[in-house]
Amino acid sequence: MCSAEAQATALAALLAAATGTEPRLDATHDRIRIEADLPTELGPAVHADILRTLAQGARYGHQRTHGGEDTVWVEIDRR
């Protein structure tokens, strides 16, 4: 099994490739959270890539700001 840091790096790279944005990492003692802004238009293949990436984490979700910007996030537990 790979470390949480290695998994976070891999997921961040996958999200960067899928979204064309630079993901942000936030690490605490218990978990690592990766956030990525979504482009305004997502094709079906990119949407599927993002969902497959998010499903690899312990928790994941989606946020929409009042301005309509979308962000996805995924968390990895540190063991």
C-alpha angles and dihedrals in degrees: 000000000000124000122264089248092054091047091049091051091050094048091047090053091050092049091047091052093047098044103030089229134109110254120223122227125208116184129192131171091270106035149006118230123200119195127188131183114232124228115244092248122047123183120213094257093051091045090053091048091053093048092049090051094048092049089063092070132078092245134005140175151159131248129194119197125217087257090059097252115144127217129181124202137191129189130208121198119230110227 
